[in-house]
Amino acid sequence: MTAYWPLIGVAVVVAGFALKQNPILVVVIAGLASGIVAGKSPGDLLELLGKAFINSRSLLLFTLTLPVIGVLERAG
């Protein structure tokens, strides 16, 4: 039978958003909670978090480009 305990991160996300906490902090804590329950070492968790940050950084730069262009156009 499959262990469902690593899905505790979903409950952490739901609870964090229901309590109106900082979304980034809630997601990071949920990831750490899921990783710890799944039996990952702290080094493995840190590596996964770092890889996810580096992979999403290019998406963040693309997403921030559009509002900056809009502000520059409006400001002249």
PQR file with spaces between the fields and no chain letter, atoms N, CA, C, O and H, PARSE charges and radii, in Angstrom:
ATOM       1  N    MET     1       0.841   -1.185    0.000 -0.4000 1.5000
ATOM       2  CA   MET     1       0.000    0.000    0.000 -0.0000 2.0000
ATOM       3  C    MET     1       0.883    1.244    0.000  0.5500 1.7000
ATOM       4  O    MET     1       1.901    1.302    0.690 -0.5500 1.4000
ATOM       5  N    THR     2       0.485    2.206   -0.763 -0.4000 1.5000
ATOM       6  CA   THR     2       1.247    3.439   -0.893 -0.0000 2.0000
ATOM       7  C    THR     2       1.093    4.298    0.351  0.5500 1.7000
ATOM       8  O    THR     2      -0.003    4.437    0.894 -0.5500 1.4000
ATOM       9  H    THR     2      -0.342    2.158   -1.323  0.4000 1.0000
ATOM      10  N    ALA     3       2.203    4.869    0.793 -0.4000 1.5000
ATOM      11  CA   ALA     3       2.167    5.763    1.952 -0.0000 2.0000
ATOM      12  C    ALA     3       1.729    7.152    1.497  0.5500 1.7000
ATOM      13  O    ALA     3       2.289    7.703    0.549 -0.5500 1.4000
ATOM      14  H    ALA     3       3.093    4.756    0.352  0.4000 1.0000
ATOM      15  N    TYR     4       0.755    7.702    2.155 -0.4000 1.5000
ATOM      16  CA   TYR     4       0.231    9.014    1.794 -0.0000 2.0000
ATOM      17  C    TYR     4       0.775   10.132    2.677  0.5500 1.7000
ATOM      18  O    TYR     4       0.403   11.290    2.489 -0.5500 1.4000
ATOM      19  H    TYR     4       0.300    7.254    2.925  0.4000 1.0000
ATOM      20  N    TRP     5       1.645    9.816    3.632 -0.4000 1.5000
ATOM      21  CA   TRP     5       2.168   10.839    4.533 -0.0000 2.0000
ATOM      22  C    TRP     5       2.935   11.948    3.828  0.5500 1.7000
ATOM      23  O    TRP     5       2.853   13.093    4.273 -0.5500 1.4000
ATOM      24  H    TRP     5       1.947    8.875    3.784  0.4000 1.0000
ATOM      25  N    PRO     6       3.675   11.681    2.756 -0.5600 1.5000
ATOM      26  CA   PRO     6       4.367   12.789    2.076  0.2800 2.0000
ATOM      27  C    PRO     6       3.422   13.849    1.507  0.5500 1.7000
ATOM      28  O    PRO     6       3.866   14.939    1.147 -0.5500 1.4000
ATOM      29  N    LEU     7       2.142   13.544    1.424 -0.4000 1.5000
ATOM      30  CA   LEU     7       1.172   14.535    0.942 -0.0000 2.0000
ATOM      31  C    LEU     7       0.795   15.545    2.023  0.5500 1.7000
ATOM      32  O    LEU     7      -0.093   16.371    1.812 -0.5500 1.4000
ATOM      33  H    LEU     7       1.782   12.658    1.716  0.4000 1.0000
ATOM      34  N    ILE     8       1.454   15.488    3.167 -0.4000 1.5000
ATOM      35  CA   ILE     8       1.188   16.442    4.237 -0.0000 2.0000
ATOM      36  C    ILE     8       1.476   17.868    3.757  0.5500 1.7000
ATOM      37  O    ILE     8       0.916   18.826    4.289 -0.5500 1.4000
ATOM      38  H    ILE     8       2.175   14.817    3.339  0.4000 1.0000
ATOM      39  N    GLY     9       2.331   18.006    2.774 -0.4000 1.5000
ATOM      40  CA   GLY     9       2.627   19.328    2.207 -0.0000 2.0000
ATOM      41  C    GLY     9       1.404   20.001    1.628  0.5500 1.7000
ATOM      42  O    GLY     9       1.289   21.226    1.682 -0.5500 1.4000
ATOM      43  H    GLY     9       2.786   17.227    2.342  0.4000 1.0000
ATOM      44  N    VAL    10       0.490   19.226    1.078 -0.4000 1.5000
ATOM      45  CA   VAL    10      -0.753   19.790    0.539 -0.0000 2.0000
ATOM      46  C    VAL    10      -1.575   20.403    1.668  0.5500 1.7000
ATOM      47  O    VAL    10      -2.144   21.485    1.518 -0.5500 1.4000
ATOM      48  H    VAL    10       0.584   18.231    1.034  0.4000 1.0000
ATOM      49  N    ALA    11      -1.630   19.711    2.786 -0.4000 1.5000
ATOM      50  CA   ALA    11      -2.366   20.245    3.939 -0.0000 2.0000
ATOM      51  C    ALA    11      -1.694   21.507    4.479  0.5500 1.7000
ATOM      52  O    ALA    11      -2.370   22.436    4.920 -0.5500 1.4000
ATOM      53  H    ALA    11      -1.168   18.832    2.908  0.4000 1.0000
ATOM      54  N    VAL    12      -0.370   21.532    4.444 -0.4000 1.5000
ATOM      55  CA   VAL    12       0.349   22.728    4.899 -0.0000 2.0000
ATOM      56  C    VAL    12       0.039   23.915    3.988  0.5500 1.7000
ATOM      57  O    VAL    12      -0.151   25.031    4.470 -0.5500 1.4000
ATOM      58  H    VAL    12       0.179   20.777    4.086  0.4000 1.0000
ATOM      59  N    VAL    13      -0.012   23.684    2.689 -0.4000 1.5000
ATOM      60  CA   VAL    13      -0.331   24.761    1.748 -0.0000 2.0000
ATOM      61  C    VAL    13      -1.753   25.265    1.978  0.5500 1.7000
ATOM      62  O    VAL    13      -1.980   26.474    2.024 -0.5500 1.4000
ATOM      63  H    VAL    13       0.142   22.777    2.298  0.4000 1.0000
ATOM      64  N    VAL    14      -2.696   24.366    2.120 -0.4000 1.5000
ATOM      65  CA   VAL    14      -4.088   24.765    2.341 -0.0000 2.0000
ATOM      66  C    VAL    14      -4.209   25.553    3.641  0.5500 1.7000
ATOM      67  O    VAL    14      -4.865   26.594    3.677 -0.5500 1.4000
ATOM      68  H    VAL    14      -2.512   23.383    2.082  0.4000 1.0000
ATOM      69  N    ALA    15      -3.582   25.064    4.703 -0.4000 1.5000
ATOM      70  CA   ALA    15      -3.662   25.753    5.990 -0.0000 2.0000
ATOM      71  C    ALA    15      -2.967   27.115    5.927  0.5500 1.7000
ATOM      72  O    ALA    15      -3.476   28.098    6.464 -0.5500 1.4000
ATOM      73  H    ALA    15      -3.049   24.218    4.673  0.4000 1.0000
ATOM      74  N    GLY    16      -1.818   27.171    5.277 -0.4000 1.5000
ATOM      75  CA   GLY    16      -1.088   28.438    5.171 -0.0000 2.0000
ATOM      76  C    GLY    16      -1.848   29.485    4.402  0.5500 1.7000
ATOM      77  O    GLY    16      -1.874   30.652    4.792 -0.5500 1.4000
ATOM      78  H    GLY    16      -1.404   26.372    4.840  0.4000 1.0000
ATOM      79  N    PHE    17      -2.473   29.078    3.302 -0.4000 1.5000
ATOM      80  CA   PHE    17      -3.254   30.038    2.525 -0.0000 2.0000
ATOM      81  C    PHE    17      -4.534   30.426    3.252  0.5500 1.7000
ATOM      82  O    PHE    17      -4.980   31.569    3.151 -0.5500 1.4000
ATOM      83  H    PHE    17      -2.452   28.130    2.985  0.4000 1.0000
ATOM      84  N    ALA    18      -5.128   29.493    3.979 -0.4000 1.5000
ATOM      85  CA   ALA    18      -6.339   29.807    4.741 -0.0000 2.0000
ATOM      86  C    ALA    18      -6.032   30.806    5.855  0.5500 1.7000
ATOM      87  O    ALA    18      -6.872   31.638    6.197 -0.5500 1.4000
ATOM      88  H    ALA    18      -4.767   28.564    4.060  0.4000 1.0000
ATOM      89  N    LEU    19      -4.827   30.721    6.420 -0.4000 1.5000
ATOM      90  CA   LEU    19      -4.417   31.651    7.475 -0.0000 2.0000
ATOM      91  C    LEU    19      -3.794   32.931    6.913  0.5500 1.7000
ATOM      92  O    LEU    19      -3.334   33.789    7.666 -0.5500 1.4000
ATOM      93  H    LEU    19      -4.145   30.045    6.142  0.4000 1.0000
ATOM      94  N    LYS    20      -3.785   33.049    5.574 -0.4000 1.5000
ATOM      95  CA   LYS    20      -3.274   34.232    4.869 -0.0000 2.0000
ATOM      96  C    LYS    20      -1.826   34.543    5.230  0.5500 1.7000
ATOM      97  O    LYS    20      -1.481   35.675    5.570 -0.5500 1.4000
ATOM      98  H    LYS    20      -4.159   32.352    4.962  0.4000 1.0000
ATOM      99  N    GLN    21      -0.992   33.516    5.149 -0.4000 1.5000
ATOM     100  CA   GLN    21       0.438   33.668    5.400 -0.0000 2.0000
ATOM     101  C    GLN    21       1.154   33.992    4.089  0.5500 1.7000
ATOM     102  O    GLN    21       0.551   33.960    3.016 -0.5500 1.4000
ATOM     103  H    GLN    21      -1.273   32.597    4.873  0.4000 1.0000
ATOM     104  N    ASN    22       2.436   34.300    4.188 -0.4000 1.5000
ATOM     105  CA   ASN    22       3.267   34.611    3.032 -0.0000 2.0000
ATOM     106  C    ASN    22       3.321   33.379    2.109  0.5500 1.7000
ATOM     107  O    ASN    22       3.769   32.315    2.536 -0.5500 1.4000
ATOM     108  H    ASN    22       2.926   34.326    5.060  0.4000 1.0000
ATOM     109  N    PRO    23       2.870   33.512    0.848 -0.5600 1.5000
ATOM     110  CA   PRO    23       2.791   32.345   -0.042  0.2800 2.0000
ATOM     111  C    PRO    23       4.133   31.652   -0.279  0.5500 1.7000
ATOM     112  O    PRO    23       4.190   30.423   -0.317 -0.5500 1.4000
ATOM     113  N    ILE    24       5.199   32.410   -0.437 -0.4000 1.5000
ATOM     114  CA   ILE    24       6.497   31.792   -0.692 -0.0000 2.0000
ATOM     115  C    ILE    24       6.937   30.974    0.519  0.5500 1.7000
ATOM     116  O    ILE    24       7.428   29.854    0.376 -0.5500 1.4000
ATOM     117  H    ILE    24       5.153   33.409   -0.406  0.4000 1.0000
ATOM     118  N    LEU    25       6.759   31.537    1.701 -0.4000 1.5000
ATOM     119  CA   LEU    25       7.124   30.832    2.921 -0.0000 2.0000
ATOM     120  C    LEU    25       6.288   29.567    3.099  0.5500 1.7000
ATOM     121  O    LEU    25       6.811   28.528    3.504 -0.5500 1.4000
ATOM     122  H    LEU    25       6.360   32.447    1.817  0.4000 1.0000
ATOM     123  N    VAL    26       5.007   29.650    2.800 -0.4000 1.5000
ATOM     124  CA   VAL    26       4.115   28.495    2.933 -0.0000 2.0000
ATOM     125  C    VAL    26       4.553   27.374    1.996  0.5500 1.7000
ATOM     126  O    VAL    26       4.589   26.211    2.398 -0.5500 1.4000
ATOM     127  H    VAL    26       4.582   30.493    2.471  0.4000 1.0000
ATOM     128  N    VAL    27       4.882   27.708    0.761 -0.4000 1.5000
ATOM     129  CA   VAL    27       5.265   26.685   -0.211 -0.0000 2.0000
ATOM     130  C    VAL    27       6.604   26.049    0.170  0.5500 1.7000
ATOM     131  O    VAL    27       6.773   24.837    0.039 -0.5500 1.4000
ATOM     132  H    VAL    27       4.853   28.653    0.434  0.4000 1.0000
ATOM     133  N    VAL    28       7.547   26.855    0.638 -0.4000 1.5000
ATOM     134  CA   VAL    28       8.841   26.301    1.044 -0.0000 2.0000
ATOM     135  C    VAL    28       8.676   25.377    2.249  0.5500 1.7000
ATOM     136  O    VAL    28       9.252   24.290    2.283 -0.5500 1.4000
ATOM     137  H    VAL    28       7.409   27.839    0.745  0.4000 1.0000
ATOM     138  N    ILE    29       7.895   25.803    3.230 -0.4000 1.5000
ATOM     139  CA   ILE    29       7.671   24.964    4.411 -0.0000 2.0000
ATOM     140  C    ILE    29       6.945   23.678    4.029  0.5500 1.7000
ATOM     141  O    ILE    29       7.247   22.611    4.564 -0.5500 1.4000
ATOM     142  H    ILE    29       7.427   26.686    3.203  0.4000 1.0000
ATOM     143  N    ALA    30       5.993   23.773    3.109 -0.4000 1.5000
ATOM     144  CA   ALA    30       5.277   22.573    2.657 -0.0000 2.0000
ATOM     145  C    ALA    30       6.229   21.607    1.963  0.5500 1.7000
ATOM     146  O    ALA    30       6.149   20.395    2.166 -0.5500 1.4000
ATOM     147  H    ALA    30       5.747   24.640    2.674  0.4000 1.0000
ATOM     148  N    GLY    31       7.122   22.138    1.151 -0.4000 1.5000
ATOM     149  CA   GLY    31       8.104   21.286    0.483 -0.0000 2.0000
ATOM     150  C    GLY    31       9.040   20.614    1.469  0.5500 1.7000
ATOM     151  O    GLY    31       9.349   19.429    1.341 -0.5500 1.4000
ATOM     152  H    GLY    31       7.188   23.122    0.986  0.4000 1.0000
ATOM     153  N    LEU    32       9.489   21.379    2.457 -0.4000 1.5000
ATOM     154  CA   LEU    32      10.363   20.801    3.480 -0.0000 2.0000
ATOM     155  C    LEU    32       9.630   19.745    4.296  0.5500 1.7000
ATOM     156  O    LEU    32      10.198   18.697    4.603 -0.5500 1.4000
ATOM     157  H    LEU    32       9.238   22.341    2.562  0.4000 1.0000
ATOM     158  N    ALA    33       8.378   20.007    4.650 -0.4000 1.5000
ATOM     159  CA   ALA    33       7.604   19.031    5.425 -0.0000 2.0000
ATOM     160  C    ALA    33       7.410   17.736    4.631  0.5500 1.7000
ATOM     161  O    ALA    33       7.565   16.641    5.170 -0.5500 1.4000
ATOM     162  H    ALA    33       7.916   20.859    4.401  0.4000 1.0000
ATOM     163  N    SER    34       7.073   17.870    3.359 -0.4000 1.5000
ATOM     164  CA   SER    34       6.886   16.678    2.528 -0.0000 2.0000
ATOM     165  C    SER    34       8.185   15.902    2.378  0.5500 1.7000
ATOM     166  O    SER    34       8.192   14.672    2.428 -0.5500 1.4000
ATOM     167  H    SER    34       6.947   18.760    2.921  0.4000 1.0000
ATOM     168  N    GLY    35       9.276   16.623    2.195 -0.4000 1.5000
ATOM     169  CA   GLY    35      10.572   15.970    2.037 -0.0000 2.0000
ATOM     170  C    GLY    35      11.014   15.239    3.289  0.5500 1.7000
ATOM     171  O    GLY    35      11.527   14.122    3.215 -0.5500 1.4000
ATOM     172  H    GLY    35       9.270   17.622    2.154  0.4000 1.0000
ATOM     173  N    ILE    36      10.816   15.869    4.441 -0.4000 1.5000
ATOM     174  CA   ILE    36      11.205   15.237    5.699 -0.0000 2.0000
ATOM     175  C    ILE    36      10.384   13.974    5.941  0.5500 1.7000
ATOM     176  O    ILE    36      10.924   12.942    6.340 -0.5500 1.4000
ATOM     177  H    ILE    36      10.399   16.776    4.501  0.4000 1.0000
ATOM     178  N    VAL    37       9.079   14.060    5.699 -0.4000 1.5000
ATOM     179  CA   VAL    37       8.204   12.898    5.902 -0.0000 2.0000
ATOM     180  C    VAL    37       8.540   11.787    4.901  0.5500 1.7000
ATOM     181  O    VAL    37       8.400   10.604    5.212 -0.5500 1.4000
ATOM     182  H    VAL    37       8.640   14.899    5.375  0.4000 1.0000
ATOM     183  N    ALA    38       8.984   12.172    3.701 -0.4000 1.5000
ATOM     184  CA   ALA    38       9.336   11.171    2.692 -0.0000 2.0000
ATOM     185  C    ALA    38      10.689   10.522    2.957  0.5500 1.7000
ATOM     186  O    ALA    38      11.053    9.555    2.287 -0.5500 1.4000
ATOM     187  H    ALA    38       9.098   13.133    3.448  0.4000 1.0000
ATOM     188  N    GLY    39      11.441   11.045    3.932 -0.4000 1.5000
ATOM     189  CA   GLY    39      12.702   10.428    4.293 -0.0000 2.0000
ATOM     190  C    GLY    39      13.917   11.011    3.588  0.5500 1.7000
ATOM     191  O    GLY    39      14.973   10.378    3.570 -0.5500 1.4000
ATOM     192  H    GLY    39      11.146   11.830    4.476  0.4000 1.0000
ATOM     193  N    LYS    40      13.797   12.185    3.015 -0.4000 1.5000
ATOM     194  CA   LYS    40      14.944   12.832    2.371 -0.0000 2.0000
ATOM     195  C    LYS    40      15.854   13.443    3.431  0.5500 1.7000
ATOM     196  O    LYS    40      15.396   13.853    4.497 -0.5500 1.4000
ATOM     197  H    LYS    40      12.939   12.699    3.030  0.4000 1.0000
ATOM     198  N    SER    41      17.131   13.497    3.128 -0.4000 1.5000
ATOM     199  CA   SER    41      18.073   14.130    4.050 -0.0000 2.0000
ATOM     200  C    SER    41      18.013   15.646    3.858  0.5500 1.7000
ATOM     201  O    SER    41      17.584   16.113    2.802 -0.5500 1.4000
ATOM     202  H    SER    41      17.503   13.164    2.262  0.4000 1.0000
ATOM     203  N    PRO    42      18.434   16.418    4.858 -0.5600 1.5000
ATOM     204  CA   PRO    42      18.422   17.882    4.707  0.2800 2.0000
ATOM     205  C    PRO    42      19.252   18.362    3.517  0.5500 1.7000
ATOM     206  O    PRO    42      18.896   19.351    2.876 -0.5500 1.4000
ATOM     207  N    GLY    43      20.353   17.673    3.216 -0.4000 1.5000
ATOM     208  CA   GLY    43      21.163   18.035    2.053 -0.0000 2.0000
ATOM     209  C    GLY    43      20.412   17.840    0.748  0.5500 1.7000
ATOM     210  O    GLY    43      20.487   18.675   -0.153 -0.5500 1.4000
ATOM     211  H    GLY    43      20.642   16.870    3.737  0.4000 1.0000
ATOM     212  N    ASP    44      19.687   16.730    0.652 -0.4000 1.5000
ATOM     213  CA   ASP    44      18.890   16.469   -0.551 -0.0000 2.0000
ATOM     214  C    ASP    44      17.783   17.502   -0.708  0.5500 1.7000
ATOM     215  O    ASP    44      17.508   17.961   -1.816 -0.5500 1.4000
ATOM     216  H    ASP    44      19.626   16.052    1.384  0.4000 1.0000
ATOM     217  N    LEU    45      17.147   17.868    0.404 -0.4000 1.5000
ATOM     218  CA   LEU    45      16.082   18.867    0.350 -0.0000 2.0000
ATOM     219  C    LEU    45      16.614   20.220   -0.102  0.5500 1.7000
ATOM     220  O    LEU    45      15.983   20.906   -0.907 -0.5500 1.4000
ATOM     221  H    LEU    45      17.370   17.495    1.304  0.4000 1.0000
ATOM     222  N    LEU    46      17.765   20.598    0.413 -0.4000 1.5000
ATOM     223  CA   LEU    46      18.368   21.871    0.030 -0.0000 2.0000
ATOM     224  C    LEU    46      18.760   21.868   -1.442  0.5500 1.7000
ATOM     225  O    LEU    46      18.615   22.877   -2.133 -0.5500 1.4000
ATOM     226  H    LEU    46      18.278   20.042    1.066  0.4000 1.0000
ATOM     227  N    GLU    47      19.251   20.738   -1.915 -0.4000 1.5000
ATOM     228  CA   GLU    47      19.602   20.631   -3.326 -0.0000 2.0000
ATOM     229  C    GLU    47      18.373   20.748   -4.220  0.5500 1.7000
ATOM     230  O    GLU    47      18.404   21.443   -5.236 -0.5500 1.4000
ATOM     231  H    GLU    47      19.368   19.918   -1.354  0.4000 1.0000
ATOM     232  N    LEU    48      17.297   20.073   -3.845 -0.4000 1.5000
ATOM     233  CA   LEU    48      16.062   20.171   -4.627 -0.0000 2.0000
ATOM     234  C    LEU    48      15.508   21.588   -4.634  0.5500 1.7000
ATOM     235  O    LEU    48      15.051   22.074   -5.668 -0.5500 1.4000
ATOM     236  H    LEU    48      17.272   19.509   -3.020  0.4000 1.0000
ATOM     237  N    LEU    49      15.545   22.245   -3.489 -0.4000 1.5000
ATOM     238  CA   LEU    49      15.051   23.617   -3.398 -0.0000 2.0000
ATOM     239  C    LEU    49      15.894   24.551   -4.262  0.5500 1.7000
ATOM     240  O    LEU    49      15.355   25.431   -4.934 -0.5500 1.4000
ATOM     241  H    LEU    49      15.916   21.850   -2.649  0.4000 1.0000
ATOM     242  N    GLY    50      17.204   24.366   -4.247 -0.4000 1.5000
ATOM     243  CA   GLY    50      18.091   25.190   -5.064 -0.0000 2.0000
ATOM     244  C    GLY    50      17.864   24.986   -6.547  0.5500 1.7000
ATOM     245  O    GLY    50      17.837   25.952   -7.309 -0.5500 1.4000
ATOM     246  H    GLY    50      17.642   23.651   -3.701  0.4000 1.0000
ATOM     247  N    LYS    51      17.699   23.736   -6.967 -0.4000 1.5000
ATOM     248  CA   LYS    51      17.437   23.454   -8.384 -0.0000 2.0000
ATOM     249  C    LYS    51      16.118   24.063   -8.828  0.5500 1.7000
ATOM     250  O    LYS    51      16.026   24.620   -9.922 -0.5500 1.4000
ATOM     251  H    LYS    51      17.721   22.951   -6.348  0.4000 1.0000
ATOM     252  N    ALA    52      15.097   23.961   -7.987 -0.4000 1.5000
ATOM     253  CA   ALA    52      13.796   24.536   -8.337 -0.0000 2.0000
ATOM     254  C    ALA    52      13.891   26.050   -8.452  0.5500 1.7000
ATOM     255  O    ALA    52      13.275   26.642   -9.338 -0.5500 1.4000
ATOM     256  H    ALA    52      15.172   23.509   -7.098  0.4000 1.0000
ATOM     257  N    PHE    53      14.659   26.684   -7.565 -0.4000 1.5000
ATOM     258  CA   PHE    53      14.808   28.132   -7.628 -0.0000 2.0000
ATOM     259  C    PHE    53      15.523   28.547   -8.903  0.5500 1.7000
ATOM     260  O    PHE    53      15.100   29.492   -9.570 -0.5500 1.4000
ATOM     261  H    PHE    53      15.159   26.203   -6.845  0.4000 1.0000
ATOM     262  N    ILE    54      16.601   27.855   -9.251 -0.4000 1.5000
ATOM     263  CA   ILE    54      17.363   28.200  -10.454 -0.0000 2.0000
ATOM     264  C    ILE    54      16.517   27.975  -11.700  0.5500 1.7000
ATOM     265  O    ILE    54      16.569   28.784  -12.627 -0.5500 1.4000
ATOM     266  H    ILE    54      16.945   27.088   -8.710  0.4000 1.0000
ATOM     267  N    ASN    55      15.744   26.900  -11.745 -0.4000 1.5000
ATOM     268  CA   ASN    55      14.912   26.626  -12.914 -0.0000 2.0000
ATOM     269  C    ASN    55      13.794   27.639  -13.084  0.5500 1.7000
ATOM     270  O    ASN    55      13.428   27.966  -14.213 -0.5500 1.4000
ATOM     271  H    ASN    55      15.702   26.243  -10.992  0.4000 1.0000
ATOM     272  N    SER    56      13.250   28.139  -11.996 -0.4000 1.5000
ATOM     273  CA   SER    56      12.136   29.086  -12.111 -0.0000 2.0000
ATOM     274  C    SER    56      12.614   30.527  -12.221  0.5500 1.7000
ATOM     275  O    SER    56      11.811   31.422  -12.482 -0.5500 1.4000
ATOM     276  H    SER    56      13.547   27.873  -11.079  0.4000 1.0000
ATOM     277  N    ARG    57      13.905   30.767  -12.027 -0.4000 1.5000
ATOM     278  CA   ARG    57      14.422   32.135  -12.096 -0.0000 2.0000
ATOM     279  C    ARG    57      14.269   32.714  -13.495  0.5500 1.7000
ATOM     280  O    ARG    57      13.942   33.892  -13.635 -0.5500 1.4000
ATOM     281  H    ARG    57      14.558   30.040  -11.815  0.4000 1.0000
ATOM     282  N    SER    58      14.496   31.924  -14.522 -0.4000 1.5000
ATOM     283  CA   SER    58      14.347   32.432  -15.887 -0.0000 2.0000
ATOM     284  C    SER    58      12.890   32.776  -16.176  0.5500 1.7000
ATOM     285  O    SER    58      12.615   33.744  -16.884 -0.5500 1.4000
ATOM     286  H    SER    58      14.763   30.966  -14.409  0.4000 1.0000
ATOM     287  N    LEU    59      11.965   32.004  -15.643 -0.4000 1.5000
ATOM     288  CA   LEU    59      10.547   32.313  -15.798 -0.0000 2.0000
ATOM     289  C    LEU    59      10.207   33.615  -15.088  0.5500 1.7000
ATOM     290  O    LEU    59       9.427   34.420  -15.599 -0.5500 1.4000
ATOM     291  H    LEU    59      12.189   31.218  -15.068  0.4000 1.0000
ATOM     292  N    LEU    60      10.788   33.823  -13.915 -0.4000 1.5000
ATOM     293  CA   LEU    60      10.555   35.053  -13.171 -0.0000 2.0000
ATOM     294  C    LEU    60      11.060   36.266  -13.941  0.5500 1.7000
ATOM     295  O    LEU    60      10.383   37.293  -13.984 -0.5500 1.4000
ATOM     296  H    LEU    60      11.421   33.169  -13.500  0.4000 1.0000
ATOM     297  N    LEU    61      12.233   36.164  -14.546 -0.4000 1.5000
ATOM     298  CA   LEU    61      12.765   37.275  -15.331 -0.0000 2.0000
ATOM     299  C    LEU    61      11.863   37.605  -16.507  0.5500 1.7000
ATOM     300  O    LEU    61      11.646   38.777  -16.816 -0.5500 1.4000
ATOM     301  H    LEU    61      12.783   35.330  -14.511  0.4000 1.0000
ATOM     302  N    PHE    62      11.341   36.587  -17.162 -0.4000 1.5000
ATOM     303  CA   PHE    62      10.422   36.813  -18.278 -0.0000 2.0000
ATOM     304  C    PHE    62       9.136   37.464  -17.795  0.5500 1.7000
ATOM     305  O    PHE    62       8.613   38.362  -18.454 -0.5500 1.4000
ATOM     306  H    PHE    62      11.517   35.635  -16.911  0.4000 1.0000
ATOM     307  N    THR    63       8.625   37.029  -16.662 -0.4000 1.5000
ATOM     308  CA   THR    63       7.372   37.562  -16.121 -0.0000 2.0000
ATOM     309  C    THR    63       7.537   39.012  -15.671  0.5500 1.7000
ATOM     310  O    THR    63       6.610   39.808  -15.821 -0.5500 1.4000
ATOM     311  H    THR    63       9.050   36.299  -16.126  0.4000 1.0000
ATOM     312  N    LEU    64       8.682   39.367  -15.130 -0.4000 1.5000
ATOM     313  CA   LEU    64       8.910   40.732  -14.678 -0.0000 2.0000
ATOM     314  C    LEU    64       9.173   41.701  -15.821  0.5500 1.7000
ATOM     315  O    LEU    64       9.035   42.912  -15.643 -0.5500 1.4000
ATOM     316  H    LEU    64       9.435   38.721  -15.008  0.4000 1.0000
ATOM     317  N    THR    65       9.542   41.201  -16.974 -0.4000 1.5000
ATOM     318  CA   THR    65       9.852   42.064  -18.105 -0.0000 2.0000
ATOM     319  C    THR    65       8.618   42.841  -18.566  0.5500 1.7000
ATOM     320  O    THR    65       8.719   44.033  -18.857 -0.5500 1.4000
ATOM     321  H    THR    65       9.653   40.217  -17.118  0.4000 1.0000
ATOM     322  N    LEU    66       7.480   42.198  -18.635 -0.4000 1.5000
ATOM     323  CA   LEU    66       6.279   42.861  -19.137 -0.0000 2.0000
ATOM     324  C    LEU    66       5.818   44.031  -18.265  0.5500 1.7000
ATOM     325  O    LEU    66       5.542   45.096  -18.816 -0.5500 1.4000
ATOM     326  H    LEU    66       7.399   41.230  -18.398  0.4000 1.0000
ATOM     327  N    PRO    67       5.718   43.899  -16.936 -0.5600 1.5000
ATOM     328  CA   PRO    67       5.341   45.064  -16.129  0.2800 2.0000
ATOM     329  C    PRO    67       6.358   46.202  -16.192  0.5500 1.7000
ATOM     330  O    PRO    67       5.979   47.373  -16.144 -0.5500 1.4000
ATOM     331  N    VAL    68       7.626   45.875  -16.297 -0.4000 1.5000
ATOM     332  CA   VAL    68       8.642   46.922  -16.391 -0.0000 2.0000
ATOM     333  C    VAL    68       8.474   47.706  -17.682  0.5500 1.7000
ATOM     334  O    VAL    68       8.569   48.934  -17.679 -0.5500 1.4000
ATOM     335  H    VAL    68       7.934   44.924  -16.336  0.4000 1.0000
ATOM     336  N    ILE    69       8.228   47.023  -18.764 -0.4000 1.5000
ATOM     337  CA   ILE    69       7.993   47.701  -20.043 -0.0000 2.0000
ATOM     338  C    ILE    69       6.751   48.585  -19.942  0.5500 1.7000
ATOM     339  O    ILE    69       6.753   49.712  -20.439 -0.5500 1.4000
ATOM     340  H    ILE    69       8.150   46.026  -18.766  0.4000 1.0000
ATOM     341  N    GLY    70       5.696   48.088  -19.308 -0.4000 1.5000
ATOM     342  CA   GLY    70       4.483   48.889  -19.146 -0.0000 2.0000
ATOM     343  C    GLY    70       4.715   50.142  -18.317  0.5500 1.7000
ATOM     344  O    GLY    70       4.207   51.210  -18.660 -0.5500 1.4000
ATOM     345  H    GLY    70       5.695   47.173  -18.904  0.4000 1.0000
ATOM     346  N    VAL    71       5.467   50.031  -17.241 -0.4000 1.5000
ATOM     347  CA   VAL    71       5.770   51.204  -16.398 -0.0000 2.0000
ATOM     348  C    VAL    71       6.620   52.195  -17.172  0.5500 1.7000
ATOM     349  O    VAL    71       6.382   53.401  -17.098 -0.5500 1.4000
ATOM     350  H    VAL    71       5.879   49.164  -16.963  0.4000 1.0000
ATOM     351  N    LEU    72       7.600   51.711  -17.908 -0.4000 1.5000
ATOM     352  CA   LEU    72       8.447   52.607  -18.685 -0.0000 2.0000
ATOM     353  C    LEU    72       7.656   53.321  -19.791  0.5500 1.7000
ATOM     354  O    LEU    72       7.896   54.497  -20.063 -0.5500 1.4000
ATOM     355  H    LEU    72       7.793   50.732  -17.968  0.4000 1.0000
ATOM     356  N    GLU    73       6.741   52.632  -20.411 -0.4000 1.5000
ATOM     357  CA   GLU    73       5.905   53.266  -21.440 -0.0000 2.0000
ATOM     358  C    GLU    73       5.009   54.343  -20.849  0.5500 1.7000
ATOM     359  O    GLU    73       4.833   55.409  -21.438 -0.5500 1.4000
ATOM     360  H    GLU    73       6.545   51.676  -20.191  0.4000 1.0000
ATOM     361  N    ARG    74       4.450   54.059  -19.692 -0.4000 1.5000
ATOM     362  CA   ARG    74       3.545   55.033  -19.076 -0.0000 2.0000
ATOM     363  C    ARG    74       4.300   56.251  -18.557  0.5500 1.7000
ATOM     364  O    ARG    74       3.826   57.380  -18.682 -0.5500 1.4000
ATOM     365  H    ARG    74       4.593   53.193  -19.214  0.4000 1.0000
ATOM     366  N    ALA    75       5.480   56.020  -17.973 -0.4000 1.5000
ATOM     367  CA   ALA    75       6.268   57.119  -17.417 -0.0000 2.0000
ATOM     368  C    ALA    75       6.942   57.948  -18.492  0.5500 1.7000
ATOM     369  O    ALA    75       7.354   59.081  -18.242 -0.5500 1.4000
ATOM     370  H    ALA    75       5.865   55.103  -17.871  0.4000 1.0000
ATOM     371  N    GLY    76       7.054   57.401  -19.660 -0.4000 1.5000
ATOM     372  CA   GLY    76       7.645   58.175  -20.747 -0.0000 2.0000
ATOM     373  C    GLY    76       9.089   57.985  -20.759  0.5500 1.7000
ATOM     374  O    GLY    76       9.780   58.555  -21.604 -0.5500 1.4000
ATOM     375  H    GLY    76       6.719   56.481  -19.863  0.4000 1.0000
